[in-house]
């Protein structure tokens, strides 16, 4: 690999460091969900060991969500100010150690603290990954990259968490759940250290890139005329003029604020619905269908596999729709609305097979497939309207969405324990329908912070101005 890098730098062909960035970014996203979904899998065991009911398990989810929401905006600001390099590398190590602390907890208070710290560690991860995609990939392919990196690999991590942790390590090899968690935690710490060694904040400062690759990332077929390779490398590809915060906030118009509110509302309804998959499917399968770890891991992985496929397809569909129609605004809105609308319909129909876990979870595969088509759309929209403040805008969106998301585990825990599980899935369907309606009112061509912070490589649609 090193020989190929040097040969490309010498003969002027574009280097391929962006593929390394793509690989490490996908791995980080995968590990994020590999670790996050473990808690849902150990809930049946925690109920026995700590004598907890569904509502108390929901409160532990709330502890994670509280820190996850509270630290989104500070994390996004930090990423936009300093870049993703040090922040994301440190965050991976922190959340991995917090995951390990779940296994080292002997009291409920210790377990609650571990949930708080894990929420803190994972708070700005996706905001940082969104910054990575904006910095290292041109607009023409960015949503496809985000679909793979931010959605497919994340959902695949959830799939692997169910299969590796529940079905393989505990179901087949009969490992203690605490030891299985420690294995996952060690892998996360190693990944954090590798990220710190491999990644750089900007292609112009990476020692392995050349001017041709920097030009491709910037959306130019060839390096800028009159610039030497050194000059091209020294110019920051994503430089932002520093302004006082008050001056930046003045750039936000009522129109941009309204548009951002619609994006936030869509994200909030989606987050509320998706808490079913991240926090409750394994416990549902254990309590209603009495499945053991082997079967529970397989069936609960099916919806996440559907989400992974939907995320990759959604990214491709966004980029192709924009290229075909010429309208970025309506391509984003209609894809988002279609995905969530189909999810609302299918999750309602799936309740007809509620008593058949294999069929029910197979139908949830398609629910998540369509639901996560719009998740890739959300990533693209955040990059469009965020511009040079992408990580901050993404973090703000996640923070607002997480506020409503905080209510989901408390409500789902109480409802499932009091009225059963069917109302939980009905509520998720209603949230999907509300999300679909919000997408029709989102205009991704309206920058949040005005022209100075707009996406300079994403033109507005004349019909939408």
N, C-alpha and C positions, 0 to 999 in steps of 0.2 A: 504493500500500500504506500509506504513512504517513497519507494522508487517511482511509482506512478505520479505521486504529488509533485515531486521535483521535476520529472520529465515534462509535465504539463506546465509548470511554472516557467521552464526554460524555453519551450517552443510556443508559448502564448495561448495555448488552448485553455479554456476555463477549467479550473480545478473543481473538485466535487466535494468540497467541505460541507456544503449544504446537505448532502446526503448523510454525513456523519451527524450533523445537527438534527436532521430528521429522525435518525435512529435513536439518538440519546433522548430526544424529546418524547418519542413514542414510548420508550422504556420508562421514563419518569411518569408519564400519564398512566401507563399500565400498572406500575408499582403503587401509584396513588390509590387506585381502586382495589388492587389486590389487598392492600392493607385496610382500606376503609370498610370493605364488606365483611371482614372477619367478624366484627362485632355482632352482626345479624346472625351469623352462624353459631355463635357461642351463647346466644340468648337462652335456648332451652336448658343448657347446662348451668348457666348463671341462675336461672330460676330455682334449680335444685340446690346448688351450693350456697347461694346467698339468700334463699327463701324470698324471692321477689315475685310480684305479680306483673301483669302487662303494663299497668300504669307506671310502676316504678322503673321498668325497663325503658318506657318512653321518656322518663325523666333523665335517664342516663344518656339517651340520644339527644335530649334537650341540652345537656351540658356540653356535648360536642358542638351542637349547632350554635350555641350562644357565643362561644369563642370564635367559631368559624365565621359567624356574621360580624362580630365586633371588630375583628382585625383585618377584614377585607380591604377597607379603604386605606388604612395606614400602610398595609402591605403593597397595594397598588401604587401609591405615591412613592414608596421606597423603590419599587421596581422601575418606575418611570424616571426616577432621579438617578439611580445607581446602576440600573440594568438588572438582568435576571441572573447573572453569573453567581455571585456570592449569595444573594438572597435565596435562590432556589436550591443551591447546593446545601446550605445550612438548614433550610426548611425540611429537606428530605431526611437529614440526620435526626432532626428534632422529632418529627412525627414517627420515625421508625423506633426511636428510643421510647416514645410514648406508647407505641403499640406493645413493645416489650414489657412496659410497666403494667399492662393489663394482666400479663401472666404472673407478675410479681406481686399482685395485689391480694391481700388476705382479708381486707375489710372493705365495706361498701364505700367508705370515705376515700380510700386509696384508689378504688376503681373509678370513682367520680373524678378525682384529680387527674387520672390518666386520660379520661375522656376530654376534660378541659384542655390539657396540653396537646392532645392530638388535634383537636379543633384549631388551636392556635397554630400548630405546625402546618396544617394543610390549608389554612385560610387563603393565602395569596398564591397558591400553586398554579391554578388555572389562569390567573391574571398574568403570572410570569410566563406561562407557556404561550399565551396569546401574544405577548411581547416578542417571544422567540419567533413565532410564525410571521409577525409583521416585519421583523428585522432581517430575517434570512430568506424570505421567499417573495417573489413578485406578485402583484395583484392578480394576474391572470390565472394563477394556479393556487392562490392562497387558501381559498375556501375548501378546495379539495384536500390540501395539506391539513387544514384544521379539522376536516371531517375524519381523516385518518388518525391524526395525532391527538386531537382533543376529545373525540367521541369514540371511534372504533377501538383505539388502544385502551382508553379508559374502561369502556364496557367490557373489553376482553379481559382486563384485569379483574373485573368483577366475576366474569365467567370462571377464570382460573382460580380465583379465591374459593368459589363454591366447589369446584372440582378437586383442586389440589388440597385445600385445607380439610374440607368435610369428607369428600368421597375417598381420596387417596390416603392422606396422612392419618386421619382418624378412622375412617371407615374400613380401609383395607389393611393399613399397617398398625392400627390400634395404638397410635401415639397418644399420649396425654395432650389435651388441648393446650396446656401451658407450654409444653415443649414445642408443639407445632407453631405457636405464635413466636417463640424465640427464634426459630429458623427463619421465619418471614422477617423479623426485625433485623437480624444480622444481614440478610440480603439487602435490605433498605439502606443500612449504614454504608455498605460497600458501594451501592449505586450513588449515594450522595458524594462520596469521595471521588468517584470516577467522573461525575458531572463537573466537579470543581476543576479537575485536571484537563478535561476535554473541551468544555464550552468556553466561548468568548462572547462578550456582549454585542460585538459589531463585526461584520465580515471584513471591514477595512482594517481592523486591528488584529485579526486572526493570523498567526504566522504561516499558515498553510494555504491561504487564499491568494489569488492573483487578481490583477485588474480586470481580466475578462470575466471572472466569476462575479466580482463586485458589480460590474456593468450589467450582467444578467439579472442579478438580484434587484438592481435598481430599475429594471424594466427596459434596459437599453440593449440592443442587439450587439453593439460593440462598445468598447470603452470610449468615453467622451473625447472628442477631438481636441488636441492640444494639451491633453493631460498625460503625463508619463505615468507609468505604473505606480511609482512612489507617490506622486501627487494625488492620484486617484485613491490610493490607500489611506492617505492622510486626511482626506475629507470625510468627516463623519456622514454616514449614509442616512442617519436619522437625527441630525442635529436639531435641537430645540432652543430657541431664544428664551433665556430665563426671564420671567416677568414676575412681579409681585402677585401673590395669590388674588388680591382684590382686583387687579387689572384683568386677570384671567377670567374670574367669575363674571365681570361686567360683559364679557363677550357672549355670555349665555342669553339667548333671546327667549321670549315666551314660546315661540314655535319650537325651538330646540328642546326646551324643558318639557313641553307637552309630548313631543316625540319620544324623549328619553323615558318619560313616565309610562308610555305604552309598552316600550321594550321591557321595562322593569316589571310591569304588570304581567306580561306574557311569561317572563322568567319566573315570577313568584308563583303563578298558578301551576306552571310546569314542575317547579321544585316541590310544591306541596304534593302533587300527584306521584312524583317519582320516589318519594320517601317510602312508598309501599314496597318498592323493589330493593331499595338500599337497606331497609330496616326490618321488614316484617314477613316476607315470603317464607323464609325458613321456619320461623316460629308458627306461621299459619299451617304449613305442611306437617309440622310436628304435632300441633294441638288438634287439628281437625282430622288429619289423615294418618296420624301416628307413624310417620315415616322415620326410618333410622337415618344415620348420617350418610350412608352410601346413597340411598335414593334421594334424600333431601338435597344433597349437593348437586345431583344431576338435574332434578326437576327445577330447582330454584335458579340454575344456571341458564335455563332456556330463555327466559325473558331478557336476560343480559346479553345473550348471544344475538338475539333479535335487535337489541339496541346497538350493538357493535356493527352489525351489517347495515342497519339504517343510517348510522352516522357516516359510514364510508360512502354509501349511496347518496345521502343528502348533500355531502360536499361536492360530489361529482355533478349531481343534478343542479345545484346552485350555479356552478361555473358554466355548465352547458346551457342552462336557461338564460343566463345573462348574455352569453355569446350569441345565442339564437335570436332572442327577442330584442336585444339592445337596451332593455330597461332593467337596470339593477334594482330599482325600487320595487317594481311589481314582481320581479322574479323572486326576491327575498320574501315579500309578503305572501304571495300565493303558495309558495313551497311551504312556508311556515304554517299557514292556515290549513292547507291540505293535510300535512302530516299530523297535526294535533286533532283535526276534525275526524280523521280516520281512526286515530287512537281512541277517541271518545266513543265512537260507534262500536268498535271491536271489543273494548273492555266491557261494555254493556252486554253485548251478545255472548261473551265468554262466560257470563254468570249462568247461562243455561247448562253449562257443563261443570258447574262448581263442585259437584260430588265426585268427579273423575279427575284426580290430580294430574295424570299424564296428559289428558286432553286439555284440561284447563290451562296448565303451564305452557302447552304447545300453542294455544291461542294467544297467551300473553307474549309469546315470541313475536307474533305479528303486531300486537299492540305496541310493544317497544320499538319494533322496526319502524313503524310510522311515526311514533312519538319522537324518536331521535333523529329522524330526517330534519325536523325543525331545530334540533339542537345544533347541528352543523350550521344551519341558517343563522342561529343566534350568534355563533362565533364570528361568522362573516359580518354580520350587522354591527357587532361591537367594534370590530376592526375598522369598518367603514366610517362609523360616526365618531369613533375615538381619535383617529388620526395619530398624531404624535403623543397623545395622552392615552393610548390604547389600554395600557395596564390599569391606569387609574379608573377609567370609565368601566372597564370590565369588572374591576373589583367593586366599584360602586353598585353596578348591576347585581353582582353576586350578593353583596351585602343586603340590598333591599329585598332581593328574592329570598334570602335566608331568614329575614324577619318573619315573613309568612311561613317559611319552612320550619321555623321554630315551633309553630303551633301544630304542625303535622304529627310528630311523634307523640305529643301529649294527647292529641285528639284520637289518633289511631289506637294508641294504647288503651285509652279509656273506652272507646267505642267497641273495640274487639273484645275487651274483658266484660263489657256490660251487655251489649246487644249482639255480639257475634261478628263474624268476619265479612259477611256479604255487604253491610253498609260501608265498610272500608273501601271496597272496590267501586261501589256506586259513587262515593265522594270523589275518588280519583277520576272517574269518568266525567263528572261535572267540572272538575278543574281543567281537564283537557279541553272541554268545550269552551270554557271561558278563555283559555289561552288561544285557541283558534280564532276567536272573535277579535282578540287584541292584535293579532298579527296583521289583520286587514288594515289597521290604523297606523302601522309602523312604516316610516319612510327612512330608509337607510341612507339616503343622499343628504340628509340634514345633519351637518356636523354639530357635535355637542358644544364645542368651544369656539365656534366661529371660523372664518376663513383662515386665520393664521394657524389654526390647529387642525384643519381639515386634512383629509387623505389626499395628498397631492397627486397620487397616481390613480385615483378613482374619480372619473368625471361624473358630474351630476347629469341626470336625465333632463333634457330641456323641458319635457312635458310636465315634470314634477316640480319645477322651480317656481 
